[in-house]
């Protein structure tokens, strides 16, 4: 038992030394070699939050599940954003008709997308540059309010279910995310009526 635990810890240290600080990192950054369908499917945050959490996605090296092999297009309210310690820009997004129904979307640091095909790293780099040009630079662990309609695309990802990870506001009950965000486009004016 001790050897198995030591091997798992050693593997985690090696993975994290190469830029990972998260379970399922290769799947999360599209570096797992599993193809994803690139034609976006339109979905709402409410629909994505309702997807049952598949068995097995909570293990450290869980493979990408069927729902994570598809790109989704979501029209949402960008409520706020922050820079996470792993270098990802975390976006709290809300349903247009019910901004209390929220989930997280993340724009990773493309330099930490270990193993991801160049086309995804390039697309994420472009998306991140455009996001910062439009909304400003994120600050580490500081949530900056926005309240603006956006349309974003990216594959679904079931993050590690451990409650509101790191105290993140906006986490979906099934801990589903859009990760990585491949595109994000402003789609409307600022809204001052959202809370």
Residue frames as a rotation matrix with the C-alpha (Angstrom) as fourth column:
UNK 1
0.569 0.822 0.000 0.00
0.822 -0.569 0.000 0.00
0.000 0.000 -1.000 0.00
UNK 2
0.461 -0.472 -0.751 2.80
0.180 -0.780 0.600 2.42
-0.869 -0.412 -0.275 0.89
UNK 3
-0.624 -0.734 0.268 4.58
0.376 0.019 0.926 1.78
-0.685 0.679 0.264 -2.41
UNK 4
-0.156 0.658 0.737 1.40
0.974 -0.019 0.224 2.40
0.162 0.753 -0.638 -4.42
UNK 5
0.799 0.452 -0.397 0.77
0.545 -0.824 0.158 5.66
-0.256 -0.343 -0.904 -2.57
UNK 6
0.073 -0.867 -0.494 4.42
0.120 -0.484 0.867 6.71
-0.990 -0.122 0.068 -3.03
UNK 7
-0.651 -0.283 0.705 4.23
0.682 0.189 0.706 5.95
-0.333 0.940 0.070 -6.75
UNK 8
0.297 0.851 0.433 1.03
0.931 -0.359 0.066 8.00
0.212 0.383 -0.899 -7.09
UNK 9
0.747 -0.090 -0.659 2.57
0.270 -0.864 0.424 10.93
-0.608 -0.495 -0.621 -5.21
UNK 10
-0.336 -0.941 -0.030 5.74
0.257 -0.122 0.959 10.71
-0.906 0.314 0.283 -7.34
UNK 11
-0.410 0.262 0.873 3.66
0.912 0.105 0.397 10.70
0.013 0.959 -0.282 -10.53
UNK 12
0.692 0.721 -0.038 1.71
0.722 -0.689 0.063 13.73
0.019 -0.072 -0.997 -9.33
UNK 13
0.408 -0.627 -0.664 4.94
0.135 -0.678 0.723 15.60
-0.903 -0.385 -0.191 -8.52
UNK 14
-0.625 -0.648 0.436 6.40
0.496 0.103 0.862 14.81
-0.603 0.755 0.257 -11.96
UNK 15
-0.050 0.696 0.716 3.20
0.973 -0.128 0.193 15.89
0.227 0.706 -0.671 -13.70
UNK 16
0.831 0.438 -0.342 2.93
0.526 -0.819 0.229 19.07
-0.180 -0.370 -0.911 -11.66
UNK 17
0.011 -0.902 -0.431 6.59
0.278 -0.411 0.868 19.93
-0.960 -0.129 0.247 -12.21
UNK 18
-0.735 -0.277 0.619 5.83
0.644 0.000 0.765 19.98
-0.212 0.961 0.179 -15.93
UNK 19
-0.921 0.333 0.202 3.11
-0.231 -0.884 0.406 22.60
0.314 0.327 0.891 -15.49
UNK 20
-0.104 0.927 -0.361 0.19
0.167 0.374 0.912 20.62
0.980 0.035 -0.194 -14.07
UNK 21
-0.930 -0.086 0.356 -1.41
-0.333 -0.204 -0.921 21.48
0.152 -0.975 0.161 -10.78
UNK 22
-0.105 0.990 0.094 -4.65
-0.958 -0.075 -0.278 19.65
-0.268 -0.120 0.956 -11.36
UNK 23
-0.363 0.134 0.922 -6.09
0.038 0.991 -0.129 16.16
-0.931 -0.011 -0.365 -11.54
UNK 24
0.363 0.503 0.784 -6.87
0.719 0.384 -0.579 15.05
-0.593 0.774 -0.222 -15.10
UNK 25
0.055 -0.387 -0.921 -4.60
-0.182 -0.910 0.372 17.80
-0.982 0.147 -0.120 -16.44
UNK 26
-0.897 -0.417 0.147 -3.93
0.073 0.189 0.979 16.16
-0.436 0.889 -0.139 -19.85
UNK 27
-0.323 0.858 0.400 -7.68
0.946 0.275 0.172 15.81
0.037 0.434 -0.900 -20.48
UNK 28
0.370 0.518 -0.771 -8.35
0.637 -0.746 -0.196 19.30
-0.677 -0.418 -0.606 -19.15
UNK 29
0.071 -0.440 -0.895 -5.91
-0.378 -0.842 0.385 20.97
-0.923 0.311 -0.226 -21.58
UNK 30
0.875 0.389 -0.287 -6.61
-0.416 0.303 -0.857 18.69
-0.247 0.870 0.427 -24.59
UNK 31
-0.022 -0.976 -0.218 -3.20
-0.995 0.041 -0.087 17.06
0.093 0.215 -0.972 -24.18
UNK 32
-0.048 0.085 0.995 -4.57
-0.526 0.845 -0.097 13.54
-0.849 -0.528 0.004 -23.78
UNK 33
-0.904 -0.394 -0.165 -4.68
-0.321 0.375 0.870 12.72
-0.280 0.839 -0.465 -27.49
UNK 34
-0.407 0.845 0.348 -8.42
0.699 0.533 -0.476 12.10
-0.588 0.049 -0.807 -27.48
UNK 35
-0.869 0.076 0.490 -10.08
0.355 -0.592 0.723 13.79
0.345 0.802 0.487 -30.46
UNK 36
-0.443 0.780 -0.443 -12.95
0.291 -0.342 -0.894 16.21
-0.848 -0.524 -0.075 -29.91
UNK 37
0.022 0.565 0.825 -15.73
1.000 -0.023 -0.010 17.02
0.013 0.825 -0.566 -32.37
UNK 38
-0.799 -0.538 -0.271 -15.02
0.550 -0.834 0.033 20.59
-0.244 -0.123 0.962 -33.41
UNK 39
-0.524 0.686 0.505 -18.44
0.158 -0.504 0.849 21.60
0.837 0.525 0.155 -34.75
UNK 40
-0.967 0.075 0.245 -20.07
-0.255 -0.322 -0.912 23.38
0.011 -0.944 0.331 -31.81
UNK 41
-0.307 0.915 -0.261 -23.38
0.744 0.402 0.533 22.25
0.593 -0.031 -0.805 -30.37
UNK 42
-0.379 0.266 0.886 -25.51
-0.402 -0.910 0.101 25.08
0.833 -0.318 0.452 -28.98
UNK 43
-0.100 0.328 -0.939 -26.26
0.783 0.608 0.129 24.60
0.614 -0.723 -0.317 -25.27
UNK 44
0.490 0.271 0.829 -27.43
-0.307 -0.836 0.455 26.64
0.816 -0.477 -0.326 -22.33
UNK 45
-0.596 -0.671 0.441 -25.78
-0.622 0.039 -0.782 26.74
0.507 -0.741 -0.441 -18.94
UNK 46
0.066 0.714 0.697 -28.92
-0.937 0.284 -0.202 25.16
-0.342 -0.640 0.688 -17.49
UNK 47
0.857 0.237 -0.458 -28.59
-0.431 0.816 -0.386 22.22
0.282 0.528 0.801 -19.90
UNK 48
0.032 -0.937 -0.347 -24.89
-0.225 0.332 -0.916 21.73
0.974 0.108 -0.201 -19.10
UNK 49
-0.554 -0.190 0.810 -25.48
-0.806 -0.120 -0.579 21.95
0.207 -0.974 -0.087 -15.34
UNK 50
0.386 0.831 0.401 -28.14
-0.872 0.471 -0.135 19.21
-0.301 -0.297 0.906 -15.71
UNK 51
0.295 -0.335 -0.895 -25.80
-0.524 0.726 -0.445 16.64
0.799 0.601 0.039 -17.32
UNK 52
0.992 0.052 0.114 -25.36
-0.124 0.545 0.829 13.78
-0.019 -0.837 0.547 -14.85
UNK 53
0.229 -0.967 0.109 -21.80
-0.955 -0.201 0.219 13.49
-0.190 -0.154 -0.970 -13.60
UNK 54
0.551 -0.012 -0.834 -20.31
-0.449 0.838 -0.309 10.38
0.703 0.545 0.457 -15.27
UNK 55
0.950 -0.264 0.166 -18.82
-0.006 0.519 0.854 7.68
-0.312 -0.813 0.492 -13.07
UNK 56
0.490 -0.843 0.220 -15.03
0.854 0.516 0.073 7.61
-0.175 0.152 0.973 -12.93
UNK 57
0.473 -0.330 0.817 -14.27
0.399 -0.746 -0.533 11.26
0.785 0.578 -0.221 -13.69
UNK 58
0.889 -0.092 0.448 -13.08
-0.410 -0.595 0.691 11.84
0.203 -0.798 -0.567 -10.14
UNK 59
0.687 -0.724 0.063 -9.94
0.591 0.608 0.530 9.71
-0.422 -0.327 0.846 -10.39
UNK 60
0.190 -0.703 -0.685 -6.64
-0.031 -0.702 0.711 11.54
-0.981 -0.114 -0.155 -10.90
UNK 61
-0.775 -0.588 -0.232 -5.98
-0.282 -0.006 0.959 10.15
-0.565 0.809 -0.161 -14.39
UNK 62
0.044 0.884 0.466 -9.55
0.316 0.430 -0.846 9.62
-0.948 0.184 -0.261 -15.62
UNK 63
-0.770 -0.263 0.582 -9.87
0.608 -0.023 0.794 9.55
-0.195 0.965 0.177 -19.39
UNK 64
-0.806 0.508 -0.303 -12.03
-0.563 -0.816 0.129 12.03
-0.182 0.275 0.944 -21.27
UNK 65
-0.474 0.735 0.485 -15.66
0.364 0.665 -0.652 10.85
-0.802 -0.133 -0.583 -21.22
UNK 66
-0.284 0.406 0.869 -18.11
0.959 0.142 0.247 11.05
-0.023 0.903 -0.429 -24.13
UNK 67
0.744 0.660 -0.105 -19.63
0.661 -0.750 -0.027 14.39
-0.097 -0.049 -0.994 -23.06
UNK 68
0.447 -0.668 -0.595 -16.12
-0.024 -0.674 0.739 15.90
-0.894 -0.316 -0.317 -22.95
UNK 69
-0.481 -0.625 0.615 -15.41
0.565 0.315 0.763 14.99
-0.671 0.714 0.201 -26.58
UNK 70
0.173 0.660 0.731 -17.66
0.956 -0.292 0.038 17.72
0.239 0.692 -0.681 -27.97
UNK 71
-0.935 -0.355 0.008 -17.31
0.350 -0.923 -0.160 21.49
0.064 -0.147 0.987 -28.37
UNK 72
0.073 0.972 -0.224 -20.27
0.986 -0.104 -0.131 23.50
-0.151 -0.211 -0.966 -27.07
UNK 73
-0.689 -0.127 0.714 -21.36
0.298 -0.947 0.119 27.05
0.661 0.295 0.690 -27.90
UNK 74
-0.077 0.604 -0.793 -22.87
0.996 0.018 -0.083 28.89
-0.035 -0.797 -0.603 -24.93
UNK 75
-0.178 0.145 0.973 -24.48
0.141 -0.975 0.171 32.32
0.974 0.168 0.153 -24.85
UNK 76
0.186 0.125 -0.975 -24.08
0.949 0.234 0.211 33.61
0.255 -0.964 -0.075 -21.29
UNK 77
0.880 -0.054 0.473 -23.50
-0.179 -0.958 0.224 36.58
0.441 -0.282 -0.852 -19.04
UNK 78
-0.100 -0.942 -0.320 -19.84
0.557 0.213 -0.803 36.94
0.825 -0.258 0.503 -18.10
UNK 79
0.836 0.517 -0.186 -20.31
0.406 -0.353 0.843 37.82
0.370 -0.780 -0.504 -14.45
UNK 80
0.729 -0.667 0.153 -16.68
-0.612 -0.536 0.581 38.10
-0.306 -0.517 -0.799 -13.30
UNK 81
0.761 -0.550 -0.344 -13.19
0.167 0.679 -0.715 36.74
0.627 0.487 0.608 -13.92
UNK 82
0.742 -0.570 0.354 -9.99
-0.557 -0.229 0.799 36.07
-0.374 -0.789 -0.487 -12.03
UNK 83
0.148 -0.780 -0.608 -6.50
-0.659 0.380 -0.649 34.65
0.737 0.497 -0.458 -12.52
UNK 84
0.980 0.193 0.048 -6.03
-0.173 0.708 0.684 31.30
0.098 -0.679 0.728 -10.76
UNK 85
0.407 -0.877 0.256 -2.72
-0.579 -0.031 0.815 30.13
-0.706 -0.480 -0.520 -9.27
UNK 86
0.108 -0.362 0.926 -2.36
0.490 0.830 0.267 27.58
-0.865 0.424 0.267 -12.13
UNK 87
-0.821 -0.491 -0.290 -2.35
0.061 -0.581 0.811 30.44
-0.567 0.649 0.507 -14.67
UNK 88
-0.499 0.727 0.471 -5.89
0.835 0.259 0.485 29.84
0.231 0.635 -0.737 -15.95
UNK 89
-0.884 0.423 0.201 -8.25
-0.441 -0.896 -0.056 32.78
0.156 -0.138 0.978 -16.35
UNK 90
-0.723 0.685 -0.095 -11.42
0.667 0.655 -0.354 31.65
-0.180 -0.319 -0.930 -14.54
UNK 91
-0.804 0.565 0.188 -14.69
-0.379 -0.729 0.571 33.04
0.459 0.387 0.799 -15.86
UNK 92
-0.690 0.722 0.056 -17.88
0.326 0.378 -0.866 32.86
-0.647 -0.579 -0.496 -13.80
UNK 93
-0.902 0.418 -0.104 -20.69
-0.269 -0.358 0.894 32.77
0.337 0.835 0.436 -16.35
UNK 94
-0.630 0.756 0.178 -24.43
-0.092 0.155 -0.984 32.88
-0.771 -0.636 -0.028 -15.78
UNK 95
-0.403 0.629 0.665 -27.51
0.892 0.431 0.134 31.84
-0.202 0.647 -0.735 -17.70
UNK 96
-0.860 0.079 0.504 -28.99
0.183 -0.875 0.449 34.77
0.477 0.478 0.738 -19.66
UNK 97
0.011 0.981 0.193 -32.49
-0.111 -0.191 0.975 34.24
0.994 -0.032 0.107 -18.26
UNK 98
0.962 0.266 -0.064 -31.29
0.013 0.190 0.982 33.30
0.273 -0.945 0.180 -14.75
UNK 99
0.281 -0.949 0.145 -27.80
-0.429 -0.259 -0.865 34.59
0.859 0.181 -0.480 -13.86
UNK 100
0.282 -0.147 0.948 -27.99
-0.926 0.216 0.309 32.68
-0.250 -0.965 -0.075 -10.56
UNK 101
0.887 -0.044 0.459 -27.56
0.150 0.969 -0.197 29.48
-0.436 0.244 0.866 -12.63
UNK 102
0.558 -0.772 -0.303 -23.80
-0.815 -0.579 -0.028 29.62
-0.154 0.263 -0.953 -13.06
UNK 103
0.855 -0.482 0.188 -20.80
0.484 0.874 0.041 27.60
-0.185 0.056 0.981 -14.11
UNK 104
0.287 -0.859 -0.424 -17.09
-0.230 -0.491 0.840 28.17
-0.930 -0.144 -0.339 -14.68
UNK 105
0.938 -0.246 0.244 -15.26
0.305 0.256 -0.917 28.50
0.164 0.935 0.316 -18.00
UNK 106
0.523 -0.818 -0.241 -11.48
0.103 -0.220 0.970 28.68
-0.846 -0.532 -0.031 -18.12
UNK 107
0.901 -0.423 -0.092 -8.91
-0.196 -0.208 -0.958 30.10
0.387 0.882 -0.270 -20.52
UNK 108
0.762 -0.633 -0.137 -5.68
0.526 0.483 0.700 28.30
-0.377 -0.605 0.701 -19.65
UNK 109
0.288 -0.811 -0.509 -2.15
-0.632 -0.560 0.535 29.54
-0.719 0.168 -0.674 -20.07
UNK 110
0.896 0.134 -0.424 -1.30
-0.429 0.511 -0.745 28.08
0.117 0.849 0.515 -23.50
UNK 111
-0.041 -0.990 -0.134 2.30
-0.779 0.116 -0.617 27.50
0.626 0.079 -0.776 -22.37
UNK 112
-0.594 -0.123 0.795 0.96
-0.715 0.534 -0.452 25.03
-0.369 -0.837 -0.405 -19.77
UNK 113
0.565 0.820 -0.088 -1.18
-0.748 0.464 -0.475 23.06
-0.348 0.334 0.876 -22.23
UNK 114
-0.432 -0.863 0.261 1.33
-0.720 0.504 0.477 20.20
-0.544 0.018 -0.839 -22.16
UNK 115
-0.756 0.016 0.654 0.77
0.241 0.937 0.255 17.73
-0.609 0.350 -0.712 -25.00
UNK 116
0.334 0.931 -0.145 -2.07
0.196 -0.219 -0.956 19.68
-0.922 0.291 -0.255 -26.62
UNK 117
0.130 -0.242 0.961 -1.94
0.987 0.127 -0.101 19.98
-0.098 0.962 0.256 -30.42
UNK 118
-0.803 -0.570 -0.172 -0.49
0.542 -0.819 0.185 23.28
-0.246 0.056 0.968 -31.64
UNK 119
-0.540 0.646 0.540 -3.82
0.291 -0.459 0.839 24.32
0.790 0.610 0.060 -33.20
UNK 120
0.514 0.743 -0.429 -5.49
0.664 -0.027 0.747 24.30
0.543 -0.669 -0.507 -29.76
UNK 121
-0.034 -0.610 -0.792 -2.57
0.898 -0.366 0.243 26.06
-0.438 -0.703 0.560 -28.04
UNK 122
-0.893 -0.307 0.328 -2.59
0.438 -0.758 0.484 28.72
0.100 0.576 0.811 -30.78
UNK 123
-0.143 0.931 0.334 -6.36
0.373 -0.262 0.890 29.14
0.916 0.253 -0.310 -30.59
UNK 124
0.556 0.311 -0.770 -6.27
0.819 -0.047 0.573 29.48
0.142 -0.949 -0.281 -26.78
UNK 125
-0.452 -0.787 -0.419 -3.37
0.799 -0.566 0.202 31.97
-0.396 -0.243 0.885 -27.00
UNK 126
-0.795 0.227 0.562 -5.37
0.276 -0.690 0.669 34.11
0.540 0.687 0.486 -29.46
UNK 127
0.252 0.961 -0.115 -8.52
0.495 -0.026 0.869 33.85
0.831 -0.276 -0.482 -27.32
UNK 128
0.288 -0.215 -0.933 -6.61
0.940 -0.122 0.319 34.82
-0.182 -0.969 0.167 -24.18
UNK 129
-0.797 -0.604 -0.020 -4.98
0.578 -0.771 0.266 37.84
-0.176 0.200 0.964 -25.89
UNK 130
-0.544 0.668 0.508 -8.36
0.190 -0.492 0.850 38.98
0.818 0.558 0.141 -27.25
UNK 131
0.400 0.696 -0.596 -10.04
0.744 0.133 0.655 38.47
0.536 -0.706 -0.464 -23.88
UNK 132
-0.085 -0.522 -0.848 -7.44
0.896 -0.412 0.165 40.60
-0.436 -0.746 0.503 -22.09
UNK 133
-0.921 -0.238 0.309 -7.65
0.370 -0.785 0.496 43.30
0.124 0.571 0.811 -24.79
UNK 134
-0.257 0.923 0.287 -11.44
0.197 -0.241 0.950 43.42
0.946 0.301 -0.119 -24.37
UNK 135
0.688 0.684 -0.242 -11.93
0.284 0.053 0.957 42.94
0.667 -0.728 -0.158 -20.62
UNK 136
0.471 -0.606 0.642 -8.55
-0.805 -0.592 0.031 43.79
0.361 -0.531 -0.766 -19.09
UNK 137
-0.382 -0.739 -0.555 -5.84
-0.328 0.670 -0.666 41.73
0.864 -0.073 -0.498 -17.43
UNK 138
0.688 0.619 -0.379 -6.93
0.100 0.436 0.894 39.38
0.719 -0.653 0.238 -14.66
UNK 139
-0.075 -0.669 0.740 -5.45
-0.855 -0.338 -0.392 39.67
0.512 -0.662 -0.547 -11.17
UNK 140
-0.642 -0.285 -0.711 -4.41
0.008 0.926 -0.378 36.68
0.767 -0.248 -0.592 -9.09
UNK 141
-0.575 0.472 -0.668 -7.29
0.792 0.526 -0.311 35.52
0.204 -0.707 -0.677 -6.88
UNK 142
-0.695 0.426 -0.580 -9.22
-0.072 -0.843 -0.532 38.79
-0.716 -0.328 0.617 -7.38
UNK 143
-0.259 0.703 0.662 -12.65
0.916 0.395 -0.062 38.50
-0.306 0.591 -0.747 -9.03
UNK 144
-0.907 -0.062 -0.417 -13.25
-0.067 -0.955 0.288 41.42
-0.416 0.289 0.862 -11.39
UNK 145
-0.032 0.980 0.198 -16.96
0.349 0.197 -0.916 42.07
-0.937 0.040 -0.348 -12.16
UNK 146
-0.965 -0.251 0.076 -18.04
0.140 -0.250 0.958 42.40
-0.222 0.935 0.277 -15.79
UNK 147
-0.160 0.986 0.041 -21.77
0.267 0.083 -0.960 41.60
-0.950 -0.143 -0.277 -16.35
UNK 148
-0.213 0.051 -0.976 -21.67
-0.858 -0.487 0.162 41.44
-0.467 0.872 0.147 -20.14
UNK 149
0.768 0.530 0.359 -23.23
-0.262 0.773 -0.578 39.02
-0.584 0.350 0.733 -22.59
UNK 150
-0.331 -0.878 -0.345 -20.76
-0.843 0.111 0.526 36.77
-0.424 0.465 -0.777 -24.38
UNK 151
0.901 0.372 -0.223 -20.77
-0.431 0.824 -0.368 33.78
0.047 0.427 0.903 -26.68
UNK 152
-0.090 -0.969 0.231 -18.08
-0.943 0.157 0.294 31.24
-0.321 -0.191 -0.928 -25.92
UNK 153
0.767 0.244 -0.593 -17.05
-0.468 0.846 -0.256 27.88
0.439 0.474 0.763 -27.31
UNK 154
-0.384 -0.905 0.183 -15.01
-0.882 0.301 -0.363 25.03
0.273 -0.301 -0.914 -25.94
UNK 155
-0.295 0.238 -0.925 -15.20
0.017 0.970 0.244 21.43
0.955 0.056 -0.290 -24.85
UNK 156
0.714 0.577 0.398 -16.98
-0.470 -0.026 0.882 20.36
0.519 -0.817 0.253 -21.71
UNK 157
-0.414 -0.820 -0.396 -14.87
-0.093 0.471 -0.877 19.22
0.906 -0.326 -0.271 -18.76
UNK 158
0.785 0.585 -0.204 -15.97
0.108 0.195 0.975 17.65
0.610 -0.787 0.090 -15.49
UNK 159
-0.077 -0.838 0.540 -13.63
-0.582 -0.402 -0.707 19.20
0.810 -0.368 -0.457 -12.97
UNK 160
-0.703 -0.273 -0.657 -12.66
0.321 0.702 -0.635 17.50
0.635 -0.657 -0.406 -9.74
UNK 161
0.280 0.926 0.254 -15.74
0.012 -0.268 0.963 17.49
0.960 -0.266 -0.086 -7.53
UNK 162
-0.437 -0.444 -0.783 -14.76
0.814 0.175 -0.554 18.86
0.383 -0.879 0.285 -4.15
UNK 163
0.340 0.606 -0.719 -17.35
0.770 -0.618 -0.156 21.52
-0.539 -0.501 -0.677 -3.51
UNK 164
0.998 -0.003 0.064 -16.63
0.032 -0.838 -0.545 25.08
0.056 0.546 -0.836 -4.61
UNK 165
0.438 -0.899 -0.018 -12.98
0.882 0.434 -0.185 24.45
0.174 0.065 0.983 -5.52
UNK 166
-0.618 -0.786 0.023 -10.81
0.753 -0.600 -0.270 27.05
0.226 -0.149 0.963 -3.88
UNK 167
-0.355 0.564 -0.745 -13.93
0.464 -0.586 -0.664 28.92
-0.811 -0.582 -0.054 -2.84
UNK 168
-0.984 -0.073 0.161 -14.75
0.177 -0.394 0.902 29.64
-0.002 0.916 0.401 -6.47
UNK 169
-0.246 0.934 -0.260 -18.00
-0.263 -0.322 -0.910 31.46
-0.933 -0.155 0.325 -6.89
UNK 170
0.065 0.401 -0.914 -20.02
-0.958 -0.231 -0.169 30.20
-0.279 0.887 0.369 -9.81
UNK 171
-0.893 -0.451 -0.004 -19.20
-0.437 0.863 0.253 26.47
-0.111 0.228 -0.967 -9.77
UNK 172
-0.063 0.873 -0.484 -21.96
-0.760 0.272 0.591 24.28
0.647 0.405 0.646 -11.25
UNK 173
0.434 0.306 0.847 -23.43
-0.853 0.443 0.277 21.57
-0.290 -0.843 0.453 -8.98
UNK 174
0.958 -0.122 0.260 -21.98
0.188 0.950 -0.247 18.85
-0.217 0.286 0.933 -11.24
UNK 175
0.275 -0.896 -0.349 -18.69
-0.045 -0.375 0.926 20.83
-0.960 -0.239 -0.143 -11.48
UNK 176
0.346 -0.093 0.934 -18.95
0.907 0.286 -0.308 20.97
-0.238 0.954 0.184 -15.26
UNK 177
0.072 -0.412 -0.908 -16.87
-0.022 -0.911 0.412 23.64
-0.997 -0.010 -0.074 -17.03
UNK 178
0.984 -0.116 0.132 -16.01
0.130 -0.020 -0.991 24.84
0.117 0.993 -0.004 -20.48
UNK 179
0.444 -0.895 0.040 -12.27
-0.563 -0.244 0.789 24.13
-0.697 -0.372 -0.613 -20.56
UNK 180
-0.654 -0.507 -0.561 -10.41
0.510 -0.844 0.168 25.30
-0.558 -0.176 0.811 -22.48
UNK 181
0.518 0.728 -0.450 -12.35
0.135 -0.589 -0.797 28.23
-0.845 0.352 -0.403 -23.85
UNK 182
-0.208 -0.574 0.792 -11.52
0.872 0.258 0.416 28.23
-0.443 0.777 0.447 -27.56
UNK 183
-0.601 0.058 0.797 -13.40
0.432 -0.815 0.386 31.43
0.672 0.576 0.465 -28.47
UNK 184
-0.121 0.643 -0.756 -15.18
0.879 -0.284 -0.382 34.18
-0.461 -0.711 -0.531 -26.57
UNK 185
-0.686 0.011 0.728 -16.97
0.513 -0.701 0.494 37.08
0.516 0.713 0.475 -28.20
UNK 186
-0.813 0.478 -0.333 -18.85
-0.013 -0.586 -0.810 39.97
-0.583 -0.654 0.483 -26.57
UNK 187
-0.707 0.614 0.351 -22.50
0.653 0.377 0.657 39.70
0.272 0.694 -0.667 -27.61
UNK 188
0.412 0.898 0.154 -24.28
0.712 -0.423 0.560 42.51
0.568 -0.121 -0.814 -25.86
UNK 189
0.094 -0.301 0.949 -24.04
-0.277 -0.924 -0.265 45.59
0.956 -0.238 -0.170 -23.71
UNK 190
-0.913 -0.403 -0.056 -23.10
-0.006 0.151 -0.989 45.81
0.407 -0.902 -0.141 -20.07
UNK 191
0.143 0.976 -0.165 -25.95
0.248 0.126 0.961 44.91
0.958 -0.178 -0.224 -17.75
UNK 192
-0.720 -0.393 0.572 -26.27
-0.381 -0.466 -0.799 46.74
0.581 -0.793 0.186 -14.46
UNK 193
0.200 0.911 0.361 -29.39
-0.893 0.018 0.449 44.86
0.403 -0.412 0.817 -13.37
UNK 194
0.448 -0.090 -0.889 -27.62
0.114 0.993 -0.043 41.58
0.886 -0.082 0.455 -12.55
UNK 195
0.774 -0.153 0.614 -26.50
-0.630 -0.281 0.724 40.83
0.062 -0.947 -0.314 -9.01
